[in-house]
Structures are given as C-alpha cells and as structure tokens.
Amino acid sequence: MSVSAPFVKHIARKRFGQHFLADAGVIDAIVQAIDPRPGQAMVEIGPGLAALTQPLVERLGHLTVVELDRDLAARLRLRPELSVIESDVLKVDFSKVSIAWNAPDNVATGAGASGAVKLRVVGNLPYNISSPILFHLLQFVDVVQDQHFMLQKEVVDRMVALPATAAYGRLSVMLQWRYAMENVLFVPPECFDPPPRVDSAVVRMVPRADSAALDPARLENIVKIAFSQ
C-alpha cells in the first residue's frame, strides 16, 4: 500500500500538515467513492506515502501526483506509472496539466485522439491550507470533471451548508456557485498516522453546468463584505 518499505521511515512534517491515511477500510471506501476507470486523467494532490495512490494507479494505469515534500517526491519518481509534479499546489497551473494529459503522445490515456479530456482531481488536503487550495482550483473549474477531497469535517460542513444555517458562510457561497457538492464519507482521527486532532470527511465536488456568469473577484469581494457585517 505504500512505497516506503525499502526506505528509512518517513517522519510526518508539521510544516506540511502531513497526516498519512493508514486505514485500509477507509482507503477502499474512498476509492469506491471516486470510482477511477482505466485511462482517466487524474491528478492526486499530496500523495504522501501512496496509501491512496496505489489503489488509484492500479485502476487508472497512470496518475499525475503533486507533492511538495522533496523526499516523498523522490520516492514517487521511482515509479514509472506516476508523473510527479514537485511543487506547492498553490503554484500549479492545472490548465497546463490538462494540456499535458491531452497531448497526442499521451499513450497512457489516449488523450488527444478523441478530443479534450477533463481532469479528475483527488487528494488528502493539508488542513492548514485547505481553503486556499479550494479557491486556487476555482480558477481551473473549466478543465475539471470532478474533485474528491479529504478535509477537516468542519470545512466540509461549511462547504455543503444550506442557507440560513450556522455553517453557511463565505466558503459555502463561493464554492456552491461553481460546484454541486456532497459529503460522502466521515473519517475519524484514528484512521491517520499521526492522528489529527479533528474529525475528517470526504467531499465530492462536481462543476455546475448552470452556474451564473459572474466576475469571481467581484463576487468574492461582495461575499467577504456581506459576511463581515
């Protein structure tokens, strides 16, 4: 399940917000929720020790991963079925990642031969920067088919909150404008190593075809002012 066996044990780094998923039952449930199919263009954010990466790539055939930790990125590069982007995810241009998947010579996916392929984005997001990552991905919603993320449960509750409820706020408005979202799985702290101090959840985000044509910067400013009152 992990590629770390031949190496010195990796110690989770607090500055990267690392909590590695270790429960086989939960991993299987997440994979079932994602339902990866051979040849699909998928990007995993923060693969870590490859607990989720392994079952995903077994079903996909090829997978692109975004990993900031240079030691983990070096391990992942040893696997030919992975394309590794060693970078802060907030600096990744997902439109360029989509173009790479759609290149005519992308044998792994067959992309380019039958038209543009949209990305499926997954990941166990660092809780300390989960909101900035979600807002960063808003810029690339047009090249995304769907997103499945592990997040702090409190954040997921705000993402899917209904209007006029306590959890409804800026994050709810900005994301519900562009995505239909669903809380698909509860994940307790003991499923991770080391365990976080909070409960987690997996959310499914599917870009909406009926979203209003708005200026994102203006909407964000209006929403920020509205919820500061």
Helices and strands as residue ranges (DSSP letters): G 14-16, E 20-21, H 24-34, E 42-45, H 53-60, E 63-66, H 70-76, E 82-85, G 89-91, H 94-101, E 119-124, G 127-129, H 130-138, G 141-143, E 144-152, H 153-159, H 170-178, E 179-187, G 189-191, E 192-193, E 200-207, H 216-226
